[in-house]
């Protein structure tokens, strides 16, 4: 059993809304681990297909305290809707609120899907350049699910490799083409456009959010688990980036970074059995860490 309660906290003068999941077990060692679920747009703290609710409850049953919140302008939180590149202060406020409420927690993880995963790395990069607070020092693990790294060139390459190649090898594509259900000229034009875009440099290093994400990964001293869906263009773009960019490839070779793939999963894990695989994976990693540290 778990206890769930609402929490109101402040970020830059705005009231943000969170749900906190508390284990009811009194087992020794409980309340020593915490997870903050950072929400990506345009989702709320519930998550697509109630993913964040189910993940939080599963973790709480293992004795982990979980905190999921709506950032500024999202869900029930005050303010104007913020881009993922602008929610680092909200993440920091959530972390500090969590620390104040649970000072006994000694190990904290941040969890994010899509641009929330990107926002977490931007947060790490931004706040690692300042003196760390006691709360920030407790962050030991990042769970980064299908990180958003979209740029024109990576999108074009991913479309060419993951989408159009599959279509050309698909029997249904040729059946539709021969039946006149697909305009061959339009499809060819799209392929040519994506090919032209893909010929540009593989990453924009001019103050790019992707570059700042790389800096965040490089500076983080804890463990990172990247979880990728096998049936997702966003994940395909990230895989393309880490396989073709020398800087990313070097960072990803670190022993503290792991990449897990969930086969057949789409971007938001809409199928229940695949969502369950994701939840089990996260719970299992944290449980194994608990056993190692105990």
Number of C-alpha atoms within 10 A of each C-alpha: 13 18 13 16 10 12 16 14 18 16 19 11 9 17 19 25 22 22 19 20 26 24 21 14 14 9 9 8 12 19 23 17 24 29 26 23 28 26 28 24 17 14 14 20 24 18 20 15 14 13 19 22 18 16 20 27 23 21 26 28 18 18 26 26 27 28 26 26 28 27 36 25 16 22 18 16 21 18 16 11 16 15 16 21 14 15 22 20 16 23 23 17 18 27 21 18 19 23 19 11 10 15 14 13 19 17 17 24 20 24 21 23 27 22 25 27 28 26 30 29 29 26 22 23 21 16 17 17 10 8 9 11 11 12 19 17 15 19 22 16 21 25 22 25 26 30 27 24 24 19 15 15 21 26 21 23 22 23 21 19 15 16 14 15 11 13 13 11 10 11 11 11 15 15 12 12 13 12 9 10 11 14 11 12 9 10 12 11 11 16 16 13 12 20 16 13 16 19 12 13 11 16 18 14 11 8 8 13 20 21 17 20 25 19 20 23 22 18 15 18 13 15 17 22 18 18 21 27 23 17 16 18 21 24 25 23 26 19 18 17 22 16 14 12 13 11 15 18 13 12 17 20 11 12 9 14 16 14 13 13 15 17 12 13 21 20 19 18 21 14 12 12 11 18 21 15 15 23 19 14 15 17 20 14 11 19 17 11 11 14 8 8 7 7
